[in-house]
């Protein structure tokens, strides 16, 4: 990736961060369009929260913030929106009433079977023609890059 720098300048088209951002934005836009086409007004930020709760329901709001890389005020707004739509409910932690635990409602759980099938072809299209080995290396590399950044 050293080819992204030349004579004290950056070559944007060779910058890995630029391409990570472009792929993220393009996939985010496709997902949002697919959701809206099916009558679901779920933002990519809300999608991230729903995924984490589908993985493990009943998480403290602070854990969801960490798992989705959102600060507390942003997470609160995301949860407010999902709660207003009847997809989530916040409850006091059984052992610590100061902690708010986020649970999926029946409607929030049901949304998984509607939205995941919409995302699968988007991901399939995004990785089409790329060998599985390359995808695995890319994921491992991005994880290592992330670890390098947060371990500073």
C-alpha positions as CSV (number, residue, x, y, z in Angstrom):
1,X,0.0,0.0,0.0
2,X,3.0,2.2,-0.2
3,X,1.9,3.2,-3.7
4,X,-0.7,5.5,-2.1
5,X,2.1,8.0,-1.3
6,X,4.3,9.7,-3.9
7,X,6.5,12.7,-3.5
8,X,4.8,13.8,-0.3
9,X,1.3,13.5,-1.9
10,X,-1.4,11.0,-1.6
11,X,-2.8,9.1,-4.6
12,X,-6.4,8.7,-3.5
13,X,-7.2,6.0,-6.0
14,X,-4.5,3.8,-4.4
15,X,-5.5,4.5,-0.8
16,X,-7.0,1.5,0.9
17,X,-9.1,3.8,3.2
18,X,-10.7,5.4,0.2
19,X,-11.8,2.0,-1.2
20,X,-13.0,0.7,2.1
21,X,-15.2,3.8,2.4
22,X,-16.5,3.4,-1.2
23,X,-17.4,-0.2,-0.7
24,X,-19.1,0.6,2.6
25,X,-21.1,3.5,1.1
26,X,-22.1,1.5,-2.0
27,X,-23.2,-1.5,0.0
28,X,-25.0,0.7,2.6
29,X,-26.9,2.5,-0.2
30,X,-27.9,-0.8,-1.9
31,X,-29.2,-2.2,1.4
32,X,-31.2,0.9,2.2
33,X,-32.8,0.9,-1.2
34,X,-33.7,-2.8,-0.9
35,X,-35.3,-2.3,2.5
36,X,-37.3,0.7,1.3
37,X,-38.5,-1.2,-1.8
38,X,-40.0,-3.7,0.5
39,X,-41.6,-1.1,2.7
40,X,-39.1,-1.2,5.5
41,X,-37.6,2.1,6.5
42,X,-34.6,0.6,8.3
43,X,-31.4,2.6,8.2
44,X,-28.0,0.9,8.0
45,X,-27.4,2.1,11.6
46,X,-30.6,0.5,12.7
47,X,-29.7,-2.6,10.7
48,X,-26.4,-2.9,12.7
49,X,-28.3,-2.8,16.0
50,X,-30.9,-5.4,14.8
51,X,-28.1,-7.7,13.6
52,X,-26.4,-7.6,17.0
53,X,-29.8,-8.3,18.8
54,X,-30.6,-11.2,16.4
55,X,-27.2,-12.6,17.4
56,X,-27.9,-12.2,21.1
57,X,-31.1,-10.6,22.3
58,X,-31.2,-8.7,25.6
59,X,-28.0,-6.7,25.5
60,X,-27.3,-3.6,27.6
61,X,-27.4,-0.5,25.6
62,X,-23.7,0.2,26.4
63,X,-22.7,-3.2,24.8
64,X,-24.7,-2.4,21.7
65,X,-22.9,0.9,21.5
66,X,-19.5,-0.8,21.6
67,X,-20.5,-3.6,19.2
68,X,-21.7,-1.2,16.6
69,X,-19.1,1.5,17.1
70,X,-21.6,4.2,18.1
71,X,-21.4,6.7,20.9
72,X,-24.0,6.6,23.7
73,X,-26.1,9.6,22.4
74,X,-26.2,8.1,18.8
75,X,-27.1,4.7,20.1
76,X,-29.9,6.2,22.2
77,X,-31.4,7.9,19.1
78,X,-31.1,4.7,17.1
79,X,-32.9,2.7,19.8
80,X,-35.5,5.4,20.2
81,X,-36.4,5.1,16.5
82,X,-36.6,1.3,16.6
83,X,-38.6,1.4,19.9
84,X,-41.0,3.9,18.4
85,X,-41.7,1.5,15.6
86,X,-42.3,-1.3,18.0
87,X,-39.2,-3.3,17.1
88,X,-37.4,-3.0,20.4
89,X,-38.1,-2.5,24.1
90,X,-35.8,-1.3,26.8
91,X,-36.1,-2.8,30.3
92,X,-34.2,-2.3,33.5
93,X,-31.4,-4.8,34.1
94,X,-32.6,-7.3,36.7
95,X,-29.6,-6.7,38.9
96,X,-28.9,-3.1,38.2
97,X,-31.8,-0.7,37.5
98,X,-29.5,1.9,36.2
99,X,-28.6,-0.3,33.2
100,X,-31.0,-0.4,30.3
101,X,-31.3,-3.8,28.5
102,X,-32.5,-3.8,24.9
103,X,-34.8,-6.6,23.8
104,X,-36.4,-7.4,20.4
105,X,-40.1,-7.4,20.3
106,X,-42.0,-10.0,18.3
107,X,-42.1,-7.6,15.3
108,X,-38.3,-7.0,15.7
109,X,-37.6,-10.8,15.7
110,X,-39.9,-11.3,12.7
111,X,-38.1,-8.6,10.7
112,X,-35.0,-10.9,10.4
113,X,-36.7,-13.3,8.1
114,X,-37.7,-10.4,5.9
115,X,-34.5,-8.4,5.8
116,X,-31.8,-11.0,5.7
117,X,-33.0,-12.4,2.4
118,X,-32.8,-8.9,0.9
119,X,-29.2,-8.5,1.9
120,X,-28.0,-11.9,0.8
121,X,-28.1,-11.1,-3.0
122,X,-26.5,-7.7,-2.4
123,X,-23.5,-9.4,-0.7
124,X,-23.5,-12.1,-3.4
125,X,-23.3,-9.5,-6.1
126,X,-20.6,-7.6,-4.2
127,X,-18.3,-10.6,-3.9
128,X,-19.2,-12.2,-7.3
129,X,-16.2,-13.5,-9.2
130,X,-13.8,-13.1,-6.2
131,X,-12.3,-16.4,-4.9
132,X,-13.3,-17.4,-1.4
133,X,-9.6,-17.5,-0.4
134,X,-9.2,-13.8,-1.5
135,X,-12.3,-12.8,0.5
136,X,-11.0,-14.7,3.6
137,X,-7.6,-13.0,3.3
138,X,-9.3,-9.6,2.8
139,X,-11.4,-10.1,6.0
140,X,-8.3,-11.3,8.0
141,X,-6.3,-8.3,6.7
142,X,-9.0,-5.8,7.6
143,X,-9.3,-7.3,11.1
144,X,-5.5,-7.0,11.5
145,X,-5.6,-3.4,10.3
146,X,-8.4,-2.6,12.7
147,X,-6.4,-4.2,15.6
148,X,-3.3,-2.2,14.6
149,X,-5.4,1.0,14.9
150,X,-7.1,0.3,18.2
151,X,-4.1,-1.2,19.9
152,X,-2.1,2.1,19.7
